[in-house]
Amino acid sequence: MKRRIFLQSFAALIMLPLIPACRSQVVGETSSPITRINKPLAEWRELVSPRAYQILFEEATERPESSNLVYEEREGTFVCAACFLPLFESAHKYESWTGWPSFTQPIAGHIATKIDFKMIWPRTEYHCARCGGHQGHVFKDGPPPRGERWCNNGIALKFVPIAEQLPALRG
């Protein structure tokens, strides 16, 4: 028992310098900052499927290869499944062979990051800047030039093909 307490205390001491990094930070600058939606969780539960709720608001992770968005190759925009904020452009999607939709960069100002310790080792978790819905994690093993892999839960996204966006822009 004493050894376990010692090891837990030692791990906590190692992590102390990282605590300020746990605060949420918006990634990139935009000319108009995103206004946060502060709905009660009960309202979000009514708006999305039970599995999407688990991923978006309880920070669960879907199984790899379980989303059709892994194979999505059309031009368009990937939006948050809860509030429909555009998060990624298809031009920045790539095949990472991880089983999850992966991107080289998000749309500036639309993603917020924070450090999580759920796997003991610190990871950078990211959320939708508008509704706070959990999207995935960013890793430093992506392709050049940024070297980032924004690894997203497919169920946390919806895809809007460019063909469906054009009529809205014209009218």
Buried (B, 14 or more C-beta within 10 A) or exposed (E): EEEEEEEEEEEEEEBEEEEEEEEEEBBEEEEEEBEEBEBEEEEBBEBBEEEBBBBBBEBBBBEEEBBEBBEBEEEBBBBBBBBBBBBBBBEBBBEBEBBBBBBBBBBEBBBBBBBBEEEEEBBBBBBBBBBBBBBBBBBEEBEEEEEBBBBBBBBBBBBBEEEEBEEEEEE
